[in-house]
């Protein structure tokens, strides 16, 4: 079975074609600047990379170009579109309508459209990509895999905010969490690596990137996660503030003359480690600047590392222990200084890392950086959200 995985953004579209017999990627790429001048498609197979410059006024045209590239006699990966057995789509928000992946139909799409207000920046683009595929590939089974679904197992006392209960019921205000496909994948991979059943493990997964979230996974199910009603909540991120007193929003509006929308944009796009450091949202730039004596860069790193440490400690308390801590995503997989700082002085929890192993370069494999005498396994696991989407799609199509 070959499954096309599609992740549509507002002006972009990423894709992978995966052979589920081997779970190997046979083609991947992305469309950039959809709806803008100078659109471009980058298409990769084992034959190399092909760059196609062609106007893409909308996602429908982009999808058509992707399909043409996949079956192209020179740089394609398959002989015809009939080889694509199903399409798996990433969709950001499921609200409380879905707690697992689902096959696309009219009723499902209507519910997804109704949830646009919960993710107004991402959901419309995701839906546009789905609709484009449905139009260009009629009759091909399609599945929706939600960022929020893995977190739907949280107990009510973990996902509820202490607001008027009627406001929760009427407006769906609660903790949802995001990066669910990543947290699911690495927690399952950790269980495999440890040769244990997920049901027997307590795992803290740290998805650390430009957007970062930390989850507590007990018995294979998410019981808490750092992001909340939106991805603004949790640890500080590249440009997002993370957890903050809500009264700051009103105070900022008063002091800087912001309206509410401007204040929220400020917290999403001008804060985080970029705002503190004044250097960059890229942790490679931050670690370099800190090493050269830039105190604001050092402070930004210290704030990030400290907040991650606090979440790990709180989740160990919530689960009555922890068997494994997993680092993943761009920072989690590649920034040794961050992993070292987060795990430092965690002896009470039995967390120790081997600093020599921690410095090994990312080669795409699972790296065990557990230190001598550590009671908790510490792993670096490259995430693979596309493979999760493909697996979920395959299971739905096969009715498993």
BAVO-855142 format. One line per 3 residues: their letters; for each residue x, y, z of N, C-alpha, C. Coordinates in steps of 0.1 Angstrom, whole numbers, plus 5000, padded with zeros to 4 digits. Each point is the difference from the previous one (the first is absolute). Example, Ala and Ser with C-alpha at 12.3 -4.5 7.8 and 13.67 -1.06 7.14 Angstrom:
as> 5132:4943:5078:4991:5012:5000:5009:5012:5000 | 4996:5011:4993:5009:5011:5000:4992:5011:5008;
//
This chain:
xxx> 5008:4988:5000:4992:5012:5000:5009:5013:5000 | 4997:5009:4991:5007:5013:5000:4990:5011:5004 | 5005:5008:5009:4992:5011:5006:5007:5013:4998;
xxx> 4992:5010:4995:5005:5013:4999:4996:5008:5012 | 5010:5006:5007:4998:5008:5012:5001:5014:4996 | 4989:5008:5004:5000:5014:4996:4998:5009:5012;
xxx> 5009:5011:5001:4999:5009:5011:4999:5014:4993 | 4988:5006:5000:4998:5012:4993:5000:5012:5009 | 5008:5010:4996:5001:5013:5008:4993:5011:4992;
xxx> 5000:5012:5005:4993:5011:4993:5005:5002:4986 | 5014:5000:4998:5006:5002:4987:5010:4989:4997 | 4998:4989:5006:5010:4989:4998:4992:4986:5000;
xxx> 5007:4990:4996:4995:4987:5000:5012:4990:5000 | 5001:4992:5011:5010:4990:5001:4994:4986:4998 | 5008:4991:4994:4995:4987:4997:5011:4989:5001;
xxx> 4995:4988:5003:5009:4988:4999:4991:4989:4994 | 5006:4992:4992:4994:4988:4995:5007:4988:5006 | 4993:4992:5008:5006:4990:5008:4995:4986:4996;
xxx> 5009:4991:4998:4997:4986:4997:4998:4993:5014 | 4988:4997:5003:4997:4994:5013:5005:4986:5002 | 5004:4993:4989:5005:4987:5002:5014:5001:5007;
xxx> 5007:5011:4997:5013:5001:5006:5001:5013:5010 | 4989:5008:4999:5000:5013:5007:5011:5009:4995 | 5005:4998:4988:5010:5008:4994:4994:5012:4992;
xxx> 5007:5011:5000:4995:5012:4992:5005:4998:4986 | 4991:5000:4990:5005:4999:4986:4999:5013:4993 | 4994:5010:5006:5001:5013:4994:4995:5010:5011;
xxx> 5006:5012:4999:4995:5011:5010:5004:5013:4994 | 4993:5010:5005:5003:5014:4995:4990:5010:5006 | 5000:5011:4993:4991:5011:5005:4998:5011:4990;
xxx> 4989:5006:5001:4996:5011:4991:5001:5013:5009 | 5007:5010:4995:5001:5012:5007:4994:5012:4992 | 4995:5010:5008:4995:5012:4994:4987:4998:4992;
xxx> 4992:4991:5005:4987:4997:4993:4992:5013:5001 | 4994:5004:4989:4992:5013:5000:5009:5012:4999 | 5013:4999:4999:5009:5011:4999:5008:4999:4988;
xxx> 5007:5011:4996:5009:4999:4988:5012:4991:5003 | 5005:4995:4989:5012:4991:5001:4998:4988:5008 | 4989:4993:4998:4997:4987:5007:5011:4990:4996;
xxx> 5003:4990:5009:5010:4990:4997:4996:4987:5006 | 5004:4989:4993:4998:4986:5005:5013:4994:5001 | 5004:4995:5011:5012:4992:5002:4996:4985:5002;
xxx> 5005:4992:4991:4995:4986:5000:5013:4991:5001 | 5000:4991:5010:5011:4991:5002:4997:4985:4999 | 5008:4993:4993:4999:4985:5000:5014:4995:5000;
xxx> 5002:4986:4999:5013:4995:5000:5008:5004:4987 | 4993:5006:4991:5006:5004:4988:5006:5014:5001 | 4997:5007:5012:5005:5013:5002:4989:5010:5002;
xxx> 5004:5013:5000:4990:5010:5002:4996:5008:4987 | 4988:5002:4998:4995:5008:4989:4993:5012:5005 | 5004:5012:4995:4994:5012:5004:4991:5006:4988;
xxx> 4988:5002:5003:4990:5004:4989:4995:5014:5004 | 5003:5010:4992:4995:5013:5002:4988:5003:4991 | 4988:5001:5006:4988:5002:4993:4989:5006:5009;
xxx> 4993:5009:4995:4989:5007:5008:4990:4990:5005 | 4997:5002:5013:4990:4991:5007:4990:5010:5006 | 4990:5004:4993:4990:5009:5006:4993:4995:5012;
xxx> 4998:4987:5001:4993:4994:5011:5005:4986:5003 | 4995:4994:5011:5005:4987:5004:4996:4989:4990 | 4989:5002:4993:4996:4990:4990:5010:4999:4989;
xxx> 5006:5011:4995:5010:4999:4990:5013:4994:5006 | 5003:5003:5013:5012:4995:5007:4999:4984:5000 | 4988:4995:5004:4998:4986:5001:5002:4993:4986;
xxx> 4995:5007:4990:5001:4994:4987:5015:4999:4996 | 5007:5011:5003:5014:5000:4997:5008:4989:5007 | 4996:4998:5013:5006:4989:5008:4998:4986:4993;
xxx> 4987:4998:4997:4996:4987:4993:5007:4998:4987 | 5002:5011:4992:5007:4999:4988:5015:4997:5002 | 5005:5005:5010:5014:4997:5004:5002:4986:5004;
xxx> 4990:4995:5008:5001:4986:5005:5000:4990:4988 | 4993:5003:4990:4999:4990:4989:5008:5004:4987 | 5008:5010:5002:5008:5005:4988:5010:4989:4996;
xxx> 5001:4997:4987:5009:4989:4995:5015:5002:5004 | 5004:5012:5001:5015:5003:5003:5003:5000:5015 | 4992:5008:5008:5003:5002:5014:4989:4996:5009;
xxx> 4990:4992:4995:4989:4995:5008:5004:4988:5009 | 4991:4996:5008:5002:4988:5009:4991:4989:4997 | 4989:5002:4993:4990:4990:4997:4996:5001:4986;
xxx> 4994:4989:4994:4996:5000:4986:4987:5007:4998 | 4991:5000:5009:4987:5006:4998:4994:5003:5014 | 4989:5009:5000:4994:5004:5012:4992:4988:5007;
xxx> 4998:4990:4992:4993:4988:5005:5008:4994:5011 | 5013:5002:5001:5008:4994:5010:4999:5007:5014 | 4993:5012:5000:4998:5007:5012:4987:4994:5006;
xxx> 5001:4993:5011:4988:4993:5005:4992:5008:5010 | 5006:5011:5006:4993:5008:5009:5008:5013:5003 | 4994:5010:5005:5006:5012:5004:4998:5003:5015;
xxx> 5010:5003:5007:4999:5004:5014:5003:5015:5002 | 4991:5007:5006:5001:5014:5002:5002:5004:5015 | 5010:5009:5002:5001:5006:5013:4990:5011:5002;
xxx> 4992:4999:5011:4991:5011:5004:5003:5004:5014 | 5001:5013:5002:5004:5004:5013:4990:4997:5011 | 4987:5003:4999:4991:5000:5011:4988:4991:4998;
xxx> 4998:4992:5010:4988:4991:5000:4990:5004:5010 | 5003:5011:5008:4991:5004:5011:4996:4988:5008 | 4988:4999:5004:4995:4988:5008:4992:4991:4991;
xxx> 5001:5002:4986:4992:4993:4991:5006:4986:4997 | 5013:4999:5000:5007:4988:4996:5011:4997:5010 | 5001:4988:5005:5011:4996:5008:5010:4990:4994;
xxx> 4998:4999:4986:5009:4991:4993:4999:5005:4985 | 5009:4994:4992:5000:5003:4986:4987:4995:4993 | 4996:5006:4989:4987:4996:4994:5001:5001:4985;
xxx> 4992:4993:4993:4999:5001:4985:4992:5012:4996 | 5003:5006:4989:4993:5012:4996:4987:4997:4994 | 4990:5007:5005:4986:5000:4993:4994:5014:5003;
xxx> 4989:5003:4994:4994:5013:5001:4997:5004:5015 | 4996:4991:5008:4997:5003:5014:5012:5004:5007 | 5011:4992:4998:5013:5003:5007:5005:5014:4995;
xxx> 4999:5003:4988:5005:5013:4995:4992:5012:5005 | 4987:4998:5002:4992:5010:5006:5004:5003:5014 | 5003:4990:5008:5005:5002:5014:5013:5007:5000;
xxx> 5009:4996:4991:5013:5007:4999:4999:5014:4997 | 4991:5004:4991:4998:5014:4996:4994:5008:5012 | 4992:4993:5008:4994:5007:5012:5011:5003:5011;
xxx> 5011:4992:4999:5011:5002:5010:5010:5010:4995 | 4998:5006:4989:5010:5010:4995:5003:5011:5010 | 4990:5004:5008:5002:5011:5009:5009:4996:5012;
xxx> 5003:4987:5002:5009:4996:5010:5014:5000:4995 | 5002:5000:4987:5014:5000:4994:4999:5008:4987 | 4997:5013:5001:4998:5008:4988:5012:5002:4992;
xxx> 5012:4998:5005:5012:5002:4992:5004:4987:4991 | 4996:4989:5006:5005:4987:4993:4988:4992:4994 | 4989:5000:5007:4989:4991:4995:4995:5003:4986;
xxx> 4998:5013:4996:4995:5003:4987:5010:4994:4989 | 5013:5002:5002:5010:4995:4990:4999:4985:4999 | 4999:4993:5012:4999:4986:5000:4988:4995:4992;
xxx> 4989:5007:5002:4987:4996:4993:5001:5003:4985 | 5006:5011:4997:5002:5003:4986:5008:4989:4993 | 5011:4995:5006:5007:4989:4994:4993:4987:4999;
xxx> 4991:4997:5010:4992:4988:4999:4990:5001:4988 | 4993:5012:4999:4990:5002:4990:5007:4999:4986 | 5012:5005:4999:5007:5000:4987:5003:4985:4996;
xxx> 5004:4992:5010:5003:4986:4997:4987:4993:4996 | 4989:5003:5007:4988:4993:4997:4995:5003:4986 | 5003:5012:4996:4995:5004:4986:5009:4994:4989;
xxx> 5013:5000:5003:5010:4995:4990:5000:4984:5000 | 4997:4994:5012:5001:4986:5001:4987:4994:5005 | 4989:5002:4993:4987:4994:5004:5001:4985:5001;
xxx> 4994:4995:5010:4999:4985:5002:5012:4994:5007 | 5010:5008:5003:5012:4995:5008:4996:5002:5014 | 5001:4989:5009:4998:5001:5014:5009:5011:5006;
xxx> 4994:5008:5009:5008:5010:5007:4997:5000:5015 | 5011:5002:5008:4999:5000:5014:5004:5013:5006 | 4995:5004:5011:5004:5011:5008:5007:4996:5013;
xxx> 5012:5005:5002:5007:4997:5012:5002:5013:5008 | 4995:5001:5012:4999:5012:5007:5012:5002:5010 | 5006:5012:5000:5010:5004:5010:4995:4998:5014;
xxx> 4988:5002:5002:4994:5000:5014:4996:4987:5005 | 4998:4990:4991:4993:4988:5004:5007:4992:5010 | 5013:4999:4999:5008:4992:5010:4998:5005:5014;
xxx> 4997:5013:5002:4998:5006:5013:4986:4998:5005 | 4991:4994:4992:4986:4999:5004:4998:4990:5012 | 5010:4993:5004:4999:4991:5011:5003:5006:5014;
xxx> 5003:5013:4999:5002:5007:5013:4988:5000:5009 | 5002:4998:5013:4988:5000:5009:4995:5015:5001 | 4987:5001:5004:4994:5013:5000:5007:5010:5009;
xxx> 5005:4995:5011:5007:5009:5009:5013:5005:4995 | 5005:4994:4989:5013:5005:4994:4996:5009:4988 | 4990:4998:4993:4997:5008:4988:4991:5012:5004;
xxx> 4993:5000:5011:4991:5011:5004:5007:5012:5005 | 4996:5012:4996:5004:5012:5007:4990:5004:5011 | 5005:5007:5010:4990:5004:5011:4993:5012:4996;
xxx> 4991:4999:4990:4991:5010:4995:4986:4996:5003 | 4990:5009:4997:4986:4996:5001:4998:4988:4991 | 4994:4990:5006:4998:4987:4993:4991:5002:4988;
xxx> 4991:5009:5000:4991:5002:4988:5009:5006:4989 | 5010:5007:5003:5008:5006:4989:5008:4988:4994 | 5005:4991:5008:5006:4988:4994:4990:4993:4990;
xxx> 4988:4997:5005:4991:4993:4992:4995:5007:4987 | 4998:5013:5002:4995:5008:4989:5011:5004:4989 | 5012:5002:5005:5010:5006:4991:5012:4990:4998;
xxx> 5000:4988:5006:5010:4990:4998:5014:5005:5005 | 5000:5008:5011:5012:5006:5005:5006:4989:5010 | 5012:4995:4996:5006:4989:5008:5014:4998:4995;
xxx> 5008:4992:5006:5013:4997:4995:4998:4989:4989 | 5006:5002:4989:5000:4990:4989:5014:4994:4997 | 5010:5008:5000:5013:4994:4997:5002:4999:4985;
xxx> 5013:5000:4996:5003:4999:4986:5013:4991:4999 | 5005:4999:4987:5011:4991:4997:4997:4985:5004 | 4987:4997:5000:4996:4987:5004:5006:4988:4993;
xxx> 5001:5002:4986:5006:4989:4992:5015:4997:5004 | 5007:5011:5004:5014:4999:5004:5001:4993:5013 | 4992:5004:5010:5000:4994:5013:4996:4985:5000;
xxx> 4991:4997:4992:4995:4986:4998:5012:4992:4994 | 5006:5005:4989:5010:4992:4994:5012:4997:5009 | 5005:5011:5006:5013:4998:5008:4997:4992:5013;
xxx> 4988:5001:5006:4997:4992:5011:4999:4985:4997 | 4994:4997:4988:4999:4986:4995:5014:4995:4997 | 5008:5008:4993:5014:4996:4997:5008:4997:5013;
xxx> 4998:5008:5010:5007:4998:5012:4997:4987:5007 | 4987:4997:4999:4996:4987:5006:5006:4988:4992 | 5001:5001:4987:5006:4990:4992:5015:4999:5003;
xxx> 5007:5011:5002:5014:5000:5003:5002:4994:5013 | 4992:5002:5010:5001:4995:5013:4995:4986:5002 | 4995:4995:4988:4994:4986:5000:4990:4998:5011;
xxx> 4991:5010:5001:4989:4999:5010:4987:5004:4993 | 4989:4996:5007:4987:5004:4995:4997:5015:5004 | 4994:5008:4991:4997:5013:5004:4992:5001:5012;
xxx> 4991:4990:5003:4992:5000:5011:5008:4999:5014 | 5012:4996:4999:5008:4999:5012:5010:5011:5002 | 4999:5011:4993:5010:5011:5000:4993:5013:5004;
xxx> 5009:5008:5006:4997:5014:5002:5010:5008:4993 | 4996:5008:4990:5010:5006:4991:4997:5015:4999 | 5010:5009:5001:4999:5014:4997:5006:5003:4987;
xxx> 4992:5005:4990:5005:5003:4987:5002:5015:4998 | 5012:5004:4996:5003:5014:4998:5002:5003:4986 | 4990:5006:4993:5000:5004:4986:5005:5014:5001;
xxx> 5013:5002:4997:5006:5014:5002:5005:5005:4986 | 4993:5010:4995:5003:5006:4987:4997:5015:5001 | 4997:5006:4988:4996:5014:5000:4987:5001:5008;
xxx> 4991:4989:4999:4989:4999:5008:5003:4988:5009 | 4998:5001:5013:5004:4989:5009:4989:4996:5009 | 4999:4987:5003:4990:4995:5010:5005:4988:5007;
xxx> 4996:4998:5012:5004:4988:5008:4988:4993:5004 | 5000:4986:5000:4988:4992:5003:5004:4989:5010 | 4990:4997:5008:5001:4989:5010:4992:4988:4994;
xxx> 5007:4989:4997:4994:4989:4994:5000:4988:5009 | 4989:4996:5006:4999:4989:5010:4992:4989:4994 | 5006:4988:5000:4993:4988:4994:4997:5002:4986;
xxx> 5008:5007:4992:4998:5002:4986:4990:5011:4997 | 4994:5007:5010:4990:5011:4997:5005:5013:5006 | 4997:5011:4993:5003:5013:5005:4992:5003:5012;
xxx> 5006:5004:5011:4992:5005:5012:5002:5014:5003 | 5009:5007:4993:5002:5014:5002:5009:5005:4989 | 4999:5013:4996:5009:5006:4990:5001:5015:5002;
xxx> 5011:5006:4996:5003:5014:5004:4992:5010:4992 | 4998:4998:4987:4992:5009:4992:4985:4999:5004 | 4993:5011:4998:4987:5000:5005:4989:5002:4990;
xxx> 4992:5010:5002:4989:5004:4991:5005:5003:4986 | 5012:5006:5001:5008:5003:4987:5014:4996:5002 | 5008:5000:4990:5015:4997:5001:5008:5011:5007;
xxx> 4994:5010:5005:5007:5011:5006:5004:4996:5015 | 4993:4991:5005:5001:4996:5014:5012:4990:5002 | 5006:5000:5012:5011:4990:5003:5013:5006:5001;
xxx> 5011:4993:4996:5013:5006:5002:5002:5011:4990 | 5010:5009:5002:5003:5010:4990:5005:4994:4987 | 4998:5006:4989:5003:4994:4987:5008:5010:4992;
xxx> 5001:4998:4987:5008:5008:4992:4996:5015:5001 | 4987:5002:4997:4995:5014:5001:4987:5001:5009 | 4996:4988:5006:4988:5000:5009:5004:5001:5014;
xxx> 4992:5008:5008:5004:5002:5014:4999:4988:5009 | 4991:4990:4996:4997:4990:5009:4991:5005:5012 | 5000:4992:5011:4991:5004:5011:5002:5014:5005;
xxx> 4989:5007:5002:5001:5014:5004:4988:5004:5007 | 5001:5009:5010:4988:5005:5007:4991:5007:4990 | 4987:4996:4999:4991:5006:4991:4998:5015:5001;
xxx> 5003:5005:5012:4998:5015:5002:5011:5008:4993 | 5011:4993:4996:5010:5006:4992:4995:5006:4987 | 4990:4992:4994:4994:5005:4988:4993:5013:5001;
xxx> 4992:5002:5011:4994:5013:5002:5010:5011:5002 | 5010:4996:5008:5011:5010:5004:5008:5005:4987 | 5003:4990:4991:5007:5003:4988:4991:5009:4991;
xxx> 4987:4997:4999:4991:5009:4992:5000:5014:5005 | 5001:5002:5013:5000:5013:5006:5013:5007:4998 | 5011:4993:5002:5013:5006:4999:5005:5003:4986;
xxx> 4996:4991:4991:5006:5001:4986:4989:5004:4990 | 4988:5002:5005:4989:5005:4991:4995:4989:4990 | 5002:4987:5005:4996:4989:4991:4985:4998:5002;
xxx> 4993:4995:4989:4987:4994:5002:5003:4985:5003 | 4989:4993:5003:5002:4986:5005:5007:4991:4989 | 4996:5002:4988:5006:4992:4989:5015:5003:4999;
xxx> 5004:5012:5002:5014:5004:4999:5008:4994:5012 | 4994:5000:5011:5006:4994:5012:5003:4985:4998 | 4990:4993:4995:5001:4986:4998:5011:4997:4989;
xxx> 5000:5008:4990:5010:4999:4989:5014:5002:5006 | 5001:5010:5009:5013:5003:5007:5005:4988:5008 | 4991:4993:5007:5003:4989:5009:5004:4988:4991;
xxx> 4994:4999:4988:5003:4989:4991:5013:5002:4991 | 5002:5012:4997:5010:5002:4989:5012:5009:5004 | 5000:5006:5012:5010:5009:5004:5006:4997:5014;
xxx> 4997:4989:5005:5004:4997:5014:5009:4987:4999 | 4999:4991:5010:5008:4988:5000:5015:5003:5001 | 5008:4991:4996:5014:5002:5001:5005:5011:4991;
xxx> 4993:5002:4989:5004:5011:4991:4998:5014:5007 | 4989:5001:5007:4997:5013:5007:5010:5002:5012 | 5003:4990:5007:5009:5001:5012:5014:5003:4995;
xxx> 5004:4993:4990:5014:5000:4996:5003:5013:4991 | 4990:5003:4992:5003:5011:4990:5009:4995:4989 | 5003:4987:5000:5009:4994:4990:4993:4992:4989;
xxx> 4992:4990:5005:4994:4991:4990:4991:4991:5007 | 4991:4993:4992:4992:4989:5005:5007:4987:4998 | 5011:5000:4992:5007:4988:4997:5010:4996:5011;
xxx> 4999:4988:5006:5008:4997:5011:5015:4998:4996 | 5003:4998:4988:5014:5000:4995:5006:5013:5002 | 4993:5011:4996:5004:5013:5002:5002:5004:5015;
xxx> 4990:4995:5008:5000:5004:5014:5012:4993:5007 | 5002:4987:4998:5011:4994:5007:5013:5006:4996 | 5002:5004:4987:5012:5006:4996:5002:5014:5006;
xxx> 4989:5007:5001:5001:5014:5006:5003:4999:5015 | 4993:4990:5006:5003:4998:5015:5014:4996:5003 | 5005:4992:4991:5014:4995:5002:5010:5012:4998;
xxx> 4996:5010:4992:5008:5012:4997:4998:5011:5011 | 4992:4997:5010:4998:5009:5011:4988:5009:4999 | 4991:4997:4991:4987:5008:4999:4991:4996:5012;
xxx> 4998:5009:5009:4993:4997:5013:4985:4998:4997 | 4994:5007:4991:4986:4998:4997:4997:4987:4993 | 5010:4996:4991:4998:4986:4994:5001:4990:5011;
xxx> 5010:5001:5009:5001:4991:5012:4987:4999:5008 | 4994:5012:5003:4988:5001:5007:4989:4993:4993 | 4998:5002:4987:4990:4994:4992:5001:4985:5001;
xxx> 5012:4994:4999:5002:4986:5001:4997:4995:5014 | 5004:5008:5010:4997:4996:5014:4985:4999:5003 | 4993:5010:4995:4985:5000:5002:4994:4988:4994;
xxx> 5004:4997:4987:4994:4989:4993:5003:4987:5007 | 5013:4998:5004:5004:4987:5006:4993:4999:5014 | 4999:5010:5007:4994:5000:5014:4985:4996:4999;
xxx> 4993:5006:4990:4986:4997:4999:4998:4985:4995 | 5009:4995:4991:4999:4986:4997:5002:4991:5012 | 5010:5004:5008:5003:4992:5012:4988:4999:5009;
xxx> 4993:5012:5002:4989:5000:5008:4988:4991:4995 | 4998:5000:4987:4990:4991:4995:5003:4986:5002 | 5013:4996:4998:5004:4986:5002:4997:4996:5015;
xxx> 5004:5009:5009:4998:4997:5014:4985:4999:5004 | 4992:5009:4994:4985:4999:5003:4994:4988:4994 | 5005:4996:4989:4994:4988:4993:5004:4987:5007;
xxx> 5012:5000:5006:5005:4989:5008:4991:4999:5012 | 4996:5011:5006:4991:5000:5011:4986:4995:4996 | 4995:5005:4989:4987:4997:4995:4998:4985:4998;
xxx> 5011:4993:4995:5000:4986:4996:5005:4991:5011 | 5004:5006:5012:5006:4992:5011:5012:4993:4995 | 5009:5008:4993:5012:4994:4995:5002:5001:4985;
xxx> 5012:4997:4995:5003:5000:4986:5010:4990:4997 | 4998:4993:4989:5009:4989:4996:5010:5005:4989 | 4995:5010:4992:5008:5004:4988:4997:5014:4997;
xxx> 5010:5008:4996:4999:5013:4995:5005:5000:4986 | 4991:5005:4990:5004:5000:4986:5001:5015:4995 | 5011:5002:4993:5002:5013:4993:4998:4998:4985;
xxx> 4993:5009:4994:4997:4999:4985:4998:5013:4994 | 4999:5001:4987:4998:5012:4992:5013:5008:4999 | 5000:5011:4993:5012:5007:4996:5010:5003:5011;
xxx> 4996:5006:5011:5008:5003:5011:5003:4987:5008 | 4990:4992:5003:5001:4988:5008:5010:4990:4994 | 5000:5000:4987:5009:4990:4993:5014:5005:4998;
xxx> 5001:5013:4999:5013:5006:4995:5008:5009:5010 | 4994:5004:5011:5007:5010:5008:5004:4993:5013 | 5012:4996:5001:5005:4993:5012:5000:5009:5012;
xxx> 5003:5013:4998:5001:5009:5012:4986:5001:5007 | 4989:5000:4992:4987:5000:5006:4997:4987:5008 | 5002:4989:4994:4998:4987:5006:5008:5000:5013;
xxx> 5012:5004:5000:5009:4999:5012:4994:5009:5011 | 4996:5012:4996:4995:5010:5011:4987:4995:5006 | 4991:4995:4991:4987:4995:5005:5002:4988:5010;
xxx> 5009:4991:4997:5002:4988:5008:5009:5002:5012 | 5007:5012:5001:5009:5003:5011:4993:5002:5013 | 5005:4995:5011:4994:5001:5013:4986:4994:5001;
xxx> 4999:4989:4994:4987:4992:5001:5002:4987:5007 | 5010:5000:5009:5003:4988:5007:4989:4995:5009 | 4992:5009:5005:4988:4996:5008:4991:4990:4992;
xxx> 4999:5003:4987:4991:4992:4992:5007:4988:4994 | 5013:4999:5003:5008:4989:4994:5004:5002:4986 | 5000:5012:4995:5003:5003:4986:5015:5005:4999;
xxx> 5008:4992:4993:5014:5004:4997:5003:4997:4985 | 5008:5008:4994:5004:4997:4986:5015:4999:5000 | 5004:4992:4989:5015:4999:4997:5003:5011:4991;
xxx> 5009:5010:5005:5003:5011:4992:5007:4997:4987 | 5008:4990:5000:5007:4996:4988:4990:4995:4989 | 4991:4991:5005:4990:4995:4990:4991:5011:4996;
xxx> 4997:5010:5008:4992:5011:4997:5005:5008:4989 | 5013:5000:4998:5007:5008:4989:5000:4993:4987 | 4996:4987:4999:5000:4993:4987:4991:5007:4990;
xxx> 5004:5001:4988:4992:5007:4990:4988:4992:4996 | 4989:5007:4995:4988:4994:4996:5002:4992:4987 | 4998:4987:5000:5002:4992:4988:4987:4994:4996;
xxx> 4989:5005:5006:4987:4995:4996:4995:4988:5008 | 5008:4995:5009:4997:4988:5007:4996:5004:5015 | 4995:4990:5007:4998:5002:5015:5013:5000:5007;
xxx> 5002:5011:5008:5012:5001:5008:4997:4999:5015 | 5007:4991:5007:4998:4998:5014:5011:5008:5007 | 4996:5011:5007:5010:5008:5007:4999:4999:5015;
xxx> 4994:4989:5005:4998:4997:5014:5013:5000:5007 | 5001:5006:5011:5013:5001:5008:5001:4988:5010 | 5012:4998:5004:5003:4989:5010:4992:5003:5013;
xxx> 4993:4990:5005:4992:5001:5012:4987:5007:4999 | 4996:5003:4987:4987:5007:4998:4989:4989:5002 | 4990:5004:5007:4988:4991:5001:4990:5002:4989;
xxx> 5002:5010:4992:4991:5004:4989:5008:4999:4987 | 4994:4994:4990:5006:4999:4987:4998:5014:4993 | 5011:5005:4994:4999:5013:4992:5004:4997:4986;
xxx> 4990:5002:4991:5002:4997:4986:4998:5012:4991 | 5007:5000:4989:4998:5009:4989:4994:4992:4988 | 4987:5004:4996:4993:4992:4990:4996:5009:4989;
xxx> 5005:4999:4988:4995:5009:4989:4985:4997:4998 | 4993:5011:4999:4986:4999:4998:4996:4997:4985 | 4989:4994:4998:4996:4997:4986:4984:5001:4999;
xxx> 4995:5013:5000:4986:5002:5000:4993:4995:4987 | 5007:5000:4989:4995:4995:4987:4997:4985:5001 | 5009:4993:5006:4998:4986:5001:4988:4996:5009;
xxx> 4998:5008:5011:4988:4998:5008:4988:5002:4992 | 5000:5011:4992:4988:5003:4992:4997:4988:4990 | 5011:4995:4994:4999:4989:4990:4995:4987:5007;
xxx> 5005:4997:5012:4996:4988:5007:4985:5001:5004 | 4996:5012:5005:4986:5002:5004:4991:4999:4987 | 5004:5005:4989:4992:5000:4988:4999:4985:4995;
xxx> 5011:4993:5001:5000:4986:4996:4990:4992:5008 | 5000:5002:5013:4991:4993:5009:4986:5003:4997 | 4997:5012:4998:4986:5004:4997:4995:4994:4987;
xxx> 5008:5001:4989:4997:4994:4987:4998:4985:5001 | 5008:4994:5008:4999:4985:5001:4989:4996:5010 | 4995:5010:5007:4989:4997:5010:5005:4994:5013;
x> 5012:5003:5003:5006:4994:5013:4998:5009:5011;
//
